[in-house]
Amino acid sequence: MGIYLSTPKTDKFSEDGENKRIRYGLSSMQGWRATMEDAHAVIPNLDDFTSFFGVYDGHGGKVVAKFCAKYLHTQVLKNEAASPGDLGAAVRKAFLRMDEMMRGQRGWRELAVVGDKMHKFTGMIEGLIWSPRGGDSKGHEDDWAFEEGPHSDFSGPTSGSTACVAIMRKNQLLVANAGDSRCVISRKGHAYNLSRDHKPVLEIERERILKAGGFIHAGRVNGTLNLARAIGDMEFKQNKFLAAEKQIVTANPDITVVDLCEDDDFFVLACDGVW
């Protein structure tokens, strides 16, 4: 999807860091795409015991990937605070919550702000005009209150993004994945997959797609999308009689939890492409 450049843009953005538990490094490159559609989130101190890492591979635009990089980890914390002790459930809710948050006036405005310059300006202006007014704005971001405005009926973005996150808490690693970005761990020098690509041809994906009223053509959902799970892509999530997990395309992640040990060297999160 998208427009390609005549020559790839090979400038890299890289950084590294560490805390008492972990050392990390990251790098990103635009490549052949006309715009950079990928995003990442690195929060080494999500709380006193937890580190969060996320890779988001956008398609059809960059806004959903950037939205996830900005908000998904905050929703993990919020959900876990509401139901402590079940990190997996908190992460699953956070993935599905992204689609809910990107709807309506507030969703349109937030996507506009992380989008191109023209829409960013429009989104900021609409934020001044339509944001709910209140005496105490503390916690407003988490409340995600309904906003009246010209985009109140916005059903969400037609572009989308994969999401593959790794959350390290004490001696456990939780990996949640929707799409075809990947997490791999090196254990005693051998690579082990901690995620699975969600392609439409997989039987479990194909069954859900067909039951929801979709079809698969040339390996693509409804002949266009080569992913069976993603955040965004709201045109595939319009059946009001089905739960979010059962739509043609779903943001519902697969979750894998492993106990870390002395044999583990490192883990890698990355978008699809060369490995």
Residue, then its C-alpha position, 0 to 999 in steps of 0.5 A: m500500500g502507499i506511494y513509493l520513492s524512486t530511491p529509498k530514504t536510508d537515514k536512520f533514527s537510533e537511540d539506546g538506554e538502560n535502567k537497573r533491569i534492562r538495556y535496550g537499543l532501537s533504530s528506524m528507517q523510512g526506506w522506500r515509502a513516501t512517508m514514514e508509517d511506522a512508530h515505536a514506544v519505549i518506556p523502560n519504567l512503566d512502573d517500578f517493576t515493568s518495562f514496555f516496548g512496542v512496535y507499530d507498523g502503519h499501513g495506508g498512513k501513519v496516524v494509527a501507528k503514531f496514535c498507538a505509540k502515544y496511547l496504548h501503554t497508558q491504557v495498559l496502566k489504566n486497565e491494570a489499575a482497574s483490575p490489578g493482577d491480570l496484566g494479560a487482560a489489561v493489555r488485551k483491553a488496551f488493544l481493543r480500546m485503541d479502536e474505541m478511542m479513535r472514533g468520534q470528535r475526540g478520536w478525529r482530533e487526536l488523529a489529526v494532531v498526529g497526522d500531516k501539518m494541515h490536519k494537525f493545525t485543523g485538529m488543534i483549532e477544533g480542540l480549542i472549539w469543541s473540547p469539553r469545558g470543565g473546572d477540573s481537567k485532571g484525568h481528562e485524557d483518561d476519561w476520553a469524554f464524548e465531544e460534540g463537533p462536526h466529526s462526532d459521527f466519525s467511525g474511525p480511520t480507514s488506515g491501520s497499524t499492526a501492534c506488537v508489544a513486549i512487557m517485561r515485569k520482574n522475571q516474566l515477559l508478556v508479548a501481545n501481537a496483532g498483525d505481522s510485526r514480530c517478537v523473537i527471543s534468543r535463548k542459548g543462541h537459538a531464536y524462538n518466535l514469541s508471536r505469530d503473523h496474522k495472515p488471512v490464509l490461516e484457518i482460524e483467521r479465515e473462519r472468523i473473516l468468512k463468518a463476519g461476512g468478509f472474503i479472501h481474494a489473492g491472500r487479502v481480506n476483501g481483496t485489499l488488506n493482507l492482514a487479518r488483525a490490526i488496529g484501525d482499518m475501521e471499514f472492516k469493523q462495521n458489523k454492529f451485531l458482532a463483538a470486536e473480537k469477531q469482526i472481519v478484521t480485529a485488534n484482538p491480540d494473541i498473548t504469550v507469556v514466558d518466564l525469563c531465565e539465565d539462558d535468555d540473551f535478548f529479545v527483538l521486536a521488529c516490523d515485517g521485512v528482512w530478518 
